[in-house]
Amino acid sequence: MNLLPNQTKAITKHLSNKVAALFMKMGTGKTRVTVELVNAIEKVDLVVWVGPLRSIKPLDERTPSIKEEIAKWGGFNCQNVVYVGIETLQSSDRTYLQLYKQIATAWRCVLIVDESIKIKNHDAKRTQRLITFSRMVEYKFILNGEPITRDLLDIWAQFHFLDPEILNMSLSEFKNTFCKYTTITKSFPGTHKSYTKEFITGYENIDYLYSLIGEYVFECDLDLNIQKIFETKTFSLSDDEQKEYNYIKETYLDDEKLMAMNNNIFLEMTQKMQHSYSCSEEKFEVVEDWITDESKTIIYCLYVVSFEACKARFPDALVLNYKTGSLSLNLQERPYTVYFDQTFDWGDVSQSQHRNYRTGQENDCRYLRLVANVGLGKLYFDNNQKKLGISEYFKSISKKQLKKIL
């Protein structure tokens, strides 16, 4: 297959660069671009590809791995190619030390981080270990469709990995240069408890930021002559499910538990509430009526119980978990998607849509959203429509309002 115009532009821009950030929208073919860029480097004796573990070793054998995607484009012109899950790199000292030795003894290594947003936290072990590798390697690439998922600070660690000299400033200097923020201290009446938190309220000097990183960045949008078609269907809880839902709501929404209201309690409550009806029989019936071809369908689940139930009920469909199944997978052969469980994480929803709506897709992509006939179902749906995450929503709601909504 010939290179697409945007892919050609990316290759032309970065052929002479030893480091590059391919911030290409999901589905635009940044894997193909990376293969071409690596193969243009002479005498490479080690390629290290670091990415989400489930893109390297999918749980379902029917899911193509990143290795297969790279092989489709001719593979790397290097005998020694190592694929490692970023989660493994964080948790396994043995894997880290083995990889350290391989990189240290290589003559010319190329280090690639797929879904580089995973290293946005500079203090995380995975980020620190990759920065250690980065100092040993001359050629480095980071790949991501959305380089910012939280705030502008997400950018700093990614470019610190590529080359500290690009920004040439510490994280605090970066924040003070490009972010407007305020600090708030809150005390809880009748207690000695208080907490202090910084909130970023805006950005400045963005032109200056781009003048620093622009040489190393290639960006492009996805432009396909096909449609995304969304359908929403409501299902009803059984009497027992409604009773369990109400019990959880009343248990959590009391003064003691929500006196110091925080995201963790809110998330725990909503997950338990949704879990209580996650395998509602009516959900399965709605999906059965909607599916026209199981072998071309992806089903996303949030819970183990619904994941296993969907695998048993729809054996030819590809059943995935949001966190491990929404990143780095190429599933163009499955244009139909079911969101069996809802999630507050808009980022996961957005990522999942680009598993099949991507370069190479020739069919319109259909997406089914299942919404329970309770307040929580509408809350999930409204937040996804507004592209809000749990943190943004939580800042705008009081306990009294929440009780009324749920």
Order of alpha helices (4+ residues) and beta strands (2+ residues): alpha-beta-alpha-beta-alpha-alpha-beta-alpha-alpha-beta-alpha-beta-alpha-alpha-alpha-beta-beta-alpha-beta-beta-alpha-alpha-alpha-beta-alpha-beta-alpha-beta-alpha-beta-alpha-alpha-alpha
